[in-house]
Amino acid sequence: MDAIAVQVAYHSLPAAAVTDHALIRSSELFSNHYGVWGRNPFALEQGKRVRLSAKQLRKQFLFDAERCSIIQAEVANQLVGHAFVCHYHIPDTGQVSWITQLVVHSEYRGRGIGKRLCRMAWAVDRYYACGLVTSHPHAVRALEAATERACDRSLAISSAQALISHSGIPYVSQALVHFEGGKCLIDTQFFVDHSEVEAVLSGITHWRLGPLEEGKEFFAFTFAQSPKTSPVASQRK
């Protein structure tokens, strides 16, 4: 689709208000526009689309009625993007916004929708941190552009245990983080195909999270105490 101007409507819903119909739409968006399986040890068919049902989305991403929510982006009543979010507090540290899933329809990428979804998840600068776990560099760039801060590997290292343990997010609760050799990864055992990641990374300057490894995702967080940056010069998701 040509990058012509479109009117995008954004809506935020707490977990308790998310209907089964809304999750069916999110399931279709994810299953058709997220990615495909790569080589993996789980007998999942390589090249087949990664899919999540509405029931799985509710269980994995709306697991807490008070802390979880979804932000939706629509064009003419068509769902073109969503962000599942978990807000929580770390004692003696501050509030955290963790974007547990970010997806933008393939025909609507490059329009700033991912950035806007991340900005709405970040909510306010007084939050201690905002982050996501992802296999795609464009999602990291959307986060950095939204928060006007670069991902801070040093703060991620010192805060990782608290960020994970206080989140209550099911799919990261037992995952190990890897910071050796300049990396900033978390082992989620998510074997999505990485074929385009290297090409994307080769065109990105000032990348701070290291290379991606199979079965792992980038552990990407920005922090309010970090200095604000100029808008990130990269493709927008």
N, C-alpha and C positions, 0 to 999 in steps of 0.2 A: 504494500500500500504506500502510495506517495505520502510524503510528510506534509500534507496539507493541514491547515488549522482545524482542530476538532474541539468540541466542547466536552470537557471531562468533568463528571460529577463525582465527588468523593463523599463517602458515608462511613461513619465509625459506629460499630455496634458492640456492646458488651456481650460476653459469652452467653449470658442467659437470654439475650434477645435474638440470637442467631438461630434462624429456623432451619429445618431440614432442607427446605427448598434452596435456601441461600448456600448451604453446604454442597448441595448437588451441583450448583453452578460453579462453585469454587473447585469441586472435584473435577469437573469437565475442563476448567481452565488449566489446572495443574497437569492433568493427564494428557492434555493435547499440546501444552506449550512449555513444559519444564525441561525435559531432557529424556535421554534413552540410557539403558543399562550398558555399562562397559563390561570388560572382563571381570568376573567375580567368582567367589568360591561357593555361591549359594544356588547354583543351577538356575539362575535367572537368565532368560534368553537375551544374549548380547544383541544390542541394536533395537530391542523392543522398548517401547515407551514406558517410563516410570509412571505408575498409576497409584492413586490413593482414592479410596471411596469416601463418601460423605461421613460414614461412620468412623473411619480411620482418622479423618481430619478432626472430628470432634474429640476423639479420644487423645490424640497426640498433641493438638494445638489449642484446644479449648478445655483443658483439663481442670481449670480452676475458674469458677463462675465469677469470682471477685477480681481476679488479677489478669484474666485473659480477655482478648477482644480481637475483632477483625476490622480492618479498614478496606473498603472496596472502592474501586475506580470503575465508573461506567461511562460508556458513550452510547447515547440513544438506547438506553436500557440494556445494552450488552456489557457483560462483565469483561473488562479488559485488563484488570490487575487487582491484586489483593496483597495485603500484608497481615499475617497473624502476629499478634504481639502479646508479650507477657510483661507486665509491669510489677516490680517487686522492690522491696527495701532491704538493704544490707545494713545491719546495726552499726552505728558509729561511722558510717561511710556515706550512705545516701541512696537515692532512688535510681533504679536501673530500668531501662526499656530494652528488652530483648526481642528482636524481630525473628520469630521462629520459622516463618516461611514468607518468602517474597517471590511473586510471580507476575510477569507482565506478558500479555498476549504478544506473540511474535510480530504481528502486523502493526503493533502500536509502540514498539520500542524506539528509542531515540527521541522521545517527546517529553522527557522529564517526568514521566508517570512514576517510575521507581523512586526518583528523588523525592517527589511529593509524598508518596506513601511513607518513605523513611522519615521525612520531616514531620509528618503527622504523628508517627510513632514516637519520635524524639520528644515531642510535646513542648518542653521548656528547657532552656539552657541550664536551669538549676539542677537538672538531673545529673547524677554522678557519671553515668555512662549510658551509651546506646550502642547496641551491636547486633551482629547476626553471625550465623554459621552458614557458609555457602561454598559451593565449588566454582562459582563464577566471579571473575574479577569485576565485571560490570556492576554486580550487586554491591561489591565493596566500594566502588567508586560512587554509586548512588548514595550509599551511607555517608561517605566522606563529604560529598557535595551538600547533602541535606543538613548535616550537623556543622558544616563549615570548619571541620577539623580533620586532620589526617589520623588514620589508625595509629595507635601508639603501642608498639610491641612491648616496650619496657613496662608500661602500666598494665598491659594485658598479662604479662608474666607475673607481676606481683599481685594482681587481682584475680587471676584465673580461678583459684580454689574457691574464693568467696562468690564470684560471679556464678559459678556452676552450682555450688552446694546450696545457695539460697534461692536459686531459680525454681527448683522443683520441676524443671522441664524433663519429661520422661526420657527422650532420646539422647540426652547428654549426661544424665545423672551418673552413669558409670564410664563415660568416655574419657580417655586419656588425652592430655594435651602434649604437644611436641614443640619445643622451642629451640632445639639444638640446631646449630649450623645456620642461624638466621631465619629459621622457619617460625611460623605462627599458625599451627595446625591443630585440629582436634580429630581424633580417630573415632568417627561415628559409624564406621563400617558401611558407608553409603557409597556403593561402587557405581556411581553414575559415570557416563562416558566423559572423558576429559579431552577429546580429540581437538577441540577448538581452543582450549585454555592456553596452551603454549603460544599459539598464534596471537591470541589477544594480549597475553603478557608481554610479548615481544614488542608490542606497540605502545605499551604503557610506561611512562617515566615515573621515577620516584616510588617504585613499588616496595612496600615495607614488610610483606608477609612471607616472602620466600616462595620457592616452587611448590606446586601441588603434588601430592602423592596419592596413589590409588587407595580408595577406601577412606580417605581423609578429606576434610573440608577446611577452608580458611577460618580461623578464629579471629574475627574482625570486630574490634571495638574502638570507638572514639570516646574521649573523656572530656568532661566540661572544663577540667583544669588545664587542658592542653590549649595552646594559643590558637586563635582562629586563623584560618588560612584563606587565601584568595580562592575563588571558585576553581575546582579541579578541572584541568584541561584534559578531558577524556570524553569518550562516548558516554552518553546517558542511557541508562537502562529504561 
